[in-house]
């Protein structure tokens, strides 16, 4: 296991990053949340010493999970949890989910996802830059989400 923060503290840490500028979540635009997620993404956690044990996911699309279809942008951190023998047991995912009102330009973006894994010889800043250079980012970066939800789940 690599040294670092406890994965049990992850949801609280992303919430802390969201409030680090002293602004209410309702005052944040998409780019503010993204920058908070990247600060959170740079923190290292105590994870199993296996490939892809600590990953970041950027994904969006229009979905109808709990009601009418809505455009959702989801920043997720995923940790692999291993059993006492070092074998995969489950994943813990910490989501920072942004929901938007009905906006045709957002629905037209379709869906997209991209992963980054610490210790996979990738550069976090390069990954982030590639995402913010996408045409879709220009559409969503300055929008104020209708809601921001942080939650943790076992998958």
N, C-alpha and C positions, 0 to 999 in steps of 0.2 A: 504494500500500500504506500502510495506517495504521501508525503507530508503536506498538510494544508488545512484549510477550514473544514468544518464538519458539514456534510451535505444536508444534515438536518436543519442547518441555519440558512440554507440557500434562499428560501422564499422571503424570509425577513430581510436578507441582505439586498435582494432586488427591490423590495419595497423601500428600504432605506435609500437606495440610489435614486429611486423615483422622486423622493422627497428631499434630496440633498441640496437642491437649489432653493429650498424654502418656498416652493410654489405648490399649490393644490393640484392634485392630479387632473382636475377639470380644466386647469389652465395650460396643460401641456399639449404640444403638438407632436405629431408622429416623430419628428426628428429628435425632440427632447427625450422621448421614451427610448429611441434607438441608442442615443448616446449613453443613457443610463444603463441600458442593457450591455453595451460594450464595456463600460466600466465594470459592471458585474462579471462580464465574460473574461476579463483579465485577471480576476481573482482566482487563485488556485485552491482546489479542494482536495481533501484526503480521499483518493479514489483507488480502486483496485489497480494493480500493476498489470493491466491487460490492454491490448490495443483498443482504441476508441472508447475508453472508459469515461471520458469527459468531453461532451460535444455540445455545440451550439447549433440551433436550427432557426433559420429565417424562412417563414412560409406564409403565403396568403392565398385567399380565394373567397368565393362567395358560397356560403353554406347556410343551411337551415337546421342548426343543432337543437335549439330550444324555442323555436317559433318561426317567424318569417325569415326568408333568406336575407342575409346581411354579409357585407364584405368584412372579412376578418383578417387581421395581420397578427401573426403569432410568433413571438420571440420565445424560444424554448431552450432550456439547458437540460441536458440528459446525462445522468450518471449511471454507470453500470454498477450493480451491487452483486458481489460474489458471495458464495457460501463459505463455510469454514475450510473447505477443501480447495478453494480458489476457483470453483466452477461458477458459471453464470447462474444467478438466482432470479434477478429481475432488474428493471430499470426504475429510476426515480426521475420524473420529469417536472421541472419547475417552469410554468408558463407565465408569460406576460402577454396577455391577449388584448388586442385593441379591436373594438367593434365600431363600425361607421354606419351612419344612416344610409338610406337608399340613394346612391350616387351612380348614375349610369357610367361615368368615366371609370369608376372603380370596378364595377361589374365587368366592363370591357377588358380589364387586365387579365382575366382568366385566373389561373392558379399557377403557383410556382413554389419551389422549395430548394433550399441549399443548406448543406451541412458543413460545419467546421469542427475538426477534432484536435484538441490539444495533444501534443506529443506525436503528431502525425507528420512532422516536418513541413507543416503549413504555417503561414504567417497570418495572424488574426487581423492585423491592419490591412493586409492585402486582400483578404477575403471580404472584409467590410467595405473597402474601397470598390471592389468589383460589384458589390450589391448596390451601392449608392450611385454607381455609374449607369445602372440600368434605367431605361426610359420610364419604367413603372415608378421608380423612386421619385422622379420629378413630379409625378402625379400625386403621390401620397405624403411626401415629406412635410409639407406645411399644413396638412389637414389636422384639425382637432378631432380626436376620436369621440364618439358618443359615449363610450365607456372604456375603462381600462380594468382588467381583472387579472390579479396575480393569484395563482393556485399551484399546488403541488399534488402530483398523483403518482401512484405506483402502476407500472405497466409491465 
